[in-house]
Amino acid sequence: MLLDLFLKDKGPSKKEAPEIAFRDFAQSKCDSAYLKKTLHLQPEEIGLFLEFCDADPKSKTIAANQNVLSLMDFLFEKNTAFKNLATAN
């Protein structure tokens, strides 16, 4: 019985990074100049684009890993899909 007291999970480990939302992660690592100049997004499209990216399940993995190169690759890939979707309508 005493052994069970010591083996119980004591909650999240200190080594685990706190979960960050994709939108917050993307905005903290990519400034608006990157979104405007590199991805050619209009200022009014940025919020919609980030929501579009957040809808993809892969965005949760990228935010959890906090890898900037993966983020930029993902944003570039989603930008192509976002632009194709915008021109289709």
N, C-alpha and C positions, 0 to 999 in steps of 0.2 A: 504494500500500500504506500509506503514511503517512497519507493522508487517511482510510482506513478506521479507523485507530486513534482518530482524533479524532471520528469520526461515530458510533461505537458508543454504544449506550445505557448510561449510567452508573448505572442504577438509578432508584429513585423520586426525583422532584423534591422539593426542600424545601418547595415551595408546596403539595403534596398533603397534606391532613389525614390523620392516621392513621385507619384504619377502626375504627369503634366499633360494638359490638353494639347492636341495637335495644333490648334490655332495659336495658342500661346507660344508653343515651341517655334512654330514657323515665323511668327512675328518677332520673336526675340532674336532669331538667328538670321533672318533675311529682312533687311530694311526695305522701305518703300521704294527706294531707287532701284533695287534689284528687281522688284516686282514690276515696276513701271518700264525700266529700260531694257532689261534682259528678257522678261516674259511678255513685254509689250501689253501690259494691262492698263486700262484707264483707272483712275482713282476710285470711281464708283463701282468698278468690277472686282476690286480686290477682296472685299468682304464676301461677295458671292462666290468668287473663285476659292477662297479658303473653306467655305462651307461645302463646296463641290468636292474638294480634296478630302475633307473630314468625313464625308459619306463613304469613302473607300475604306474597307477594313485594314488595308495595308498602312494607313495613316496612323493607326493605334500602335503598330509595331515600330514605326519610325519614331514616333514621339517617345515611346518607352526606351528605345535604344539611344536616343539623342545623338544620332550620327548626322553631322551637318552635310556631308557629301551625299548620303542616302536621301536626305531631305531635298537637296537641290536637284538631284536626279529625279526624284518623285514629282517635285513641282514642275519640272520641265516636261515630264511625261504627261502629267495631268493637264498642263497648259495646252498641249496639242489636242487632247480630247475635249477640253473646255472650249477652245476656239472652233473645233469642228461642230460641236453641239450648238454654239451660238450662230454659226453660219447656216446650219440645217434649218433653223427656225426662221 
